[in-house]
Amino acid sequence: MTAEEIAELRHRRYNATAISIKLVNPDLMIMRVKPDFPRPVHQPGQYGTLGLGYWERRTEGCQLESLAAGDETKVVRRAYSISCSIYSEPGRLMKLEENDWLEFYIVLVRENPDGRVPALTPRLFAMSQGDRIQLGERITGHFTLDPVKPGDSVVFLSTGTGEAPHNYMLWELLRKGHTGKILNACCVRYLRDLGYVETHQALMKQFPNYTYLPLATREPGIAKKVYIQDLITSGELEDQLGAPLDPAKTHVFLCGNPKMIGVPIRDRETGATTYPQPVGVIEVLEGRGFRADVAATKFKGNVHFEEYW
């Protein structure tokens, strides 16, 4: 394609600008996107879509891509939960009315084990500040703080960039002066994959009811690899929270790897429940009296989840 044709496609298909790109490490970024239109009304925990044309270049070191005829003029899109850096400056919580952008927390997918070639993230990681992008004009999703009461304990459990919506929901709780205990645990492979760790460490010093628990499963020098399921079964999660996991006044939010979450299959006629293997967090919690949301029947429990792939 010619430079003129690409410029015309960008003009016609893009409606937002990447105003900030922070590389946490070569495979992890925090991006802020400013739309050309008024920022969509939304709630913390919800998701929007980002898109780039197949005509855009890809970052090096990714699975090779072969486009079919005509694909080069198409746009590839993907849904991403909205994230939040929580502070606008050290010690001061962000005020939504003071900015006009949306923040996204994105990991580079270099290769898919099932053979599908990753299309969007290799292009996102080739972007520079000021580049244009497509942003969906609607933000939606059921993963919100709606069920939480002011004094409830709130537990956020995530893997990798699954902490993105939890960051935004945490900001909302702190902004509103939530009085219940809040625990936020994020499990990654290496400590360098914790893009917001300094923010969370500062928040713990500022808010006595908040605890951040980073977990790394492959970090050299860490004596014991702990997974999120282990935290619950060992009792460490309750120790860190400083309160029992009481289904009557605790809400648990899960986001990230589906194997960590373990969404069960429920038979609508018989009521029988089948849990996936290996054992996920939902099975562990439901064994302790919790109930997960059921999308098919619109049942709202006290375990809420958002799978990331």
N, C-alpha and C positions, 0 to 999 in steps of 0.2 A: 504494500500500500504506500501511496505517496504521503509526504508530510502534510500536504493540503487536505487529502482525504481524511487523515487521522485528526487533524485539527477540526474539521467539520463534524466528525463523529463525536469528538469530545464536547464541542459546543452544543450539539443536539441532544446527547444522551446523559451528560453530567449536570448535576444541580447542587454541588457542594464542594467545599475546599478543605483539604487536610491542613489545618492551621498549626498543628504541632505533632511531631513524631518523635517519640523517645524510645530508643532501643535499650531495653533492659539487658539483653544479651543478643547475640546474632539471630536467635530464633524466637525472640519474644519482644513485643512492642506495645506501647501505650500510645494510641492515636486519638487526637481530638479533631472532630469534623464539624465544620460550620456550614449549615445549609443556606442556600440562597433565599429560602422561604422562612417564615417564622418557625422556630423549633416546635415540633409536634408536642402537644399535651400528652403527658405520660406519667406513669408511676414507677418508682424505683423497683427494680426486679424484672421489668419488661424488656422486650427486645425490638430491635429495628433491623434493617437490611442494608448491607453495603454492596456495591457493584462496580466492576471495572470491565472494560472492553477486552476481548481476546486480542485486540490489536496492541495492547500494552506489553512492554517487555516484562520478562520474569527474572527473578533473582537467580544467581548461579547456584549450582549444587543441588538442584531439584530433579525429580523424575522427569524424563524427557516427554515432551508433549507433541502430538501429531494432530493437527486440526483438519477436520473435514472441509470440503469446499463450501464456502459461504459462512463458516463459523467465525472468520476473522472480523466480521462486522457485528457480531453478537456481544451481549453483555452477560457476564457470569455474576450471579448474586448469591449471597449467603446471609442467613440471619445471625446476628450477634447480640447478646445481652448488653445493655448499657452498663458501663462501669462508672467509677467515681473515685477521684483522688482524695475526697473527703475534706481536706484542708484547701483553702484559697491562699493562705500564707501560714507559716508556722504558728500553731496554737489557735488559729481562727477557722471555724468550720465554714465551708463554702456556702454562699448564698446563691440560690439558683437564678435569682433575678439579676445577678451581677455578670452573668455570661450568656452566650448565645450559641454554645456548641454542645456536642455530645461526645462522650469519651468511650473508647472501645479498647479492650484488652485482648490481644490477638497473638496466637502462637503460629509459627511457620510450620506448615505441613509440607515436608520435603518429598515424602513418598507415602503412598497408601499400601498397606499389606495386601489388600484385595485386588491390586492392579489398577484401580481407578486413578487417573492422573489428577493430582490436586491442581485446580485451575485458578482459584482466587488468591489464596495466601501468598504464593510465589510472586504474584503481581503486586499485592499490597506491600510486600517487603522490598520491592524495587522502587517504591514511591519516595518522593522527597517532600519536605515541607513546602506548601504552596501549590502542590499538584491538585488537579481536579478529580472528583470521584462522584459516583452515584449514591445517593442516600434515599432510602424509602421514606415516603411522606407520611407513613403511619407507623406508630409504635404500639405494640400490643403484647398480650400474654397474661396468663393466669397466676404467674409466680410473683405474688405481691405480699405486702404486710397486712392486708385486709383482716385476717383472722386474729391478729395479735392484739391483746389488751395491754393497757399501760404497765401493769405489774407482772406480766408473764415473763418467764425465762425464755430467751431466744437463743437457739443454737444453730449456727451456720456451719455446715460441713461441706467441703468442696475438694476437688482435685484440679490442679493446674489453673487454667484461665476460668474455670468454673467459679472462682471467687468473684468474678466481675459483678454479677447482680448482687451478691452479698455485700460488696463494698458500698454499693448505692443504697441498699436497704439499711446498712449500718449507719450511714450518714443520716438517713431519715430518722432512725431511732434516736441518735444522739442529738440531732437538731431539735427534736420534740421533747427532749428531756426524759427519755424512757427510764423508768425507775427499776425495772426488773433486771436481772443478771443477763449479760450477753456474752456468749463464747463464740469465737470464730476460729475454726481449725481448717487449715488448708494443707493438703498432701501433694507433694511434688517429688520429682526424682532427685533434683539437686537444689541446694539452697539458692543458687543463682536464679532459679526459676520462680522466686518469690518477688514479684515486681513491686509490691506495696509494703514490704516488710518494715521499712523505716517509718512509714506513716502509722502502721499499727502499733509499733513500739511507742511512738509518741502518744497515741491515743490512750494506751494503757496507763500512762503516767497522768494523763489529764482526766480520765474517767474511771473512777474506782470500780464501777460495775462492769467493766469491759476487760475481757481476756482474749488475747490472740495466741494461738497455738500452731506454730509452723512445724510441719512434718516432712522429712526427706527420706526416701526409701533407698537411694543409691549413693548418698553422700559419703565419701571416704572419711573415716574417723568417727562416725556415729556408731556407737556400740550396738544399738538395737534398732532394727527397722520396725517401725510401728505404722500400721495401716489404720484407717478410720474405724473399721469394724472392731479392731483390737482395743481401741480407746474405750469403746462402750462396754465390751464384755469384761475388760479388766477392771472397770470401775474408775479408770483414770479420768475419763471425761467428767464424771460427777465431781471428782476431786478438784479438777481445774475450774469447773463451773462454780463450785462452792455451794452446791445445792443438789438434791436428788433429781433424777429425771422423772418428774411427776407428770404423767399425761394430762392431769387436770389443769396444769398451769405452765406447760412447756410447749413451745412450738419449735420444730426442727425443720430446717431448710436444707435441701440437698441439691447440689449442682455439680455436674462434671461427668466423670466416667460412668457409663451405665452399669458396669460391673460393681462399682462401689455402691451405687444406688440400689440396684436389684429390684426393679419394679415387678411386682407379682402379676400373674394372670388370674383374674377372678371370673368364675363361671356365673353368669347372671341368673341362670335358672336354678342351679343347685347351691350356689353360694360358696362352692369349694374354691380354695386358694392354692395356687401352685407357684412356688418361689423358684427363681432361677438359681443356678450354681455358677460360680462359688457363692457362698452366703453373702448377701448384700446388707446394707444398713437397714433397709425397710424390714426385712425378716427379723433382724435382731431387735429392732424397736417394737415391732408388732408382738413379739414374744414377751414384751414387757408392758403391754397394755396400750400402746400407741395405735393409731389408725392412720394410714396414708390416704391421701386424696385419691378418688377414683373418677377419672375424667368421663368414663362412659356413663356414669349415673349422676355426675356432678356432685358427688359426695365430697364434702370438705372435712378432712380430719385434722390432725395436729402434726402430720408429717407431709411436707410439701416438696416437690421435686421438679427439676428441670434437667433433662438429659442433654448432653452436649454433642452427641453424634449417634 
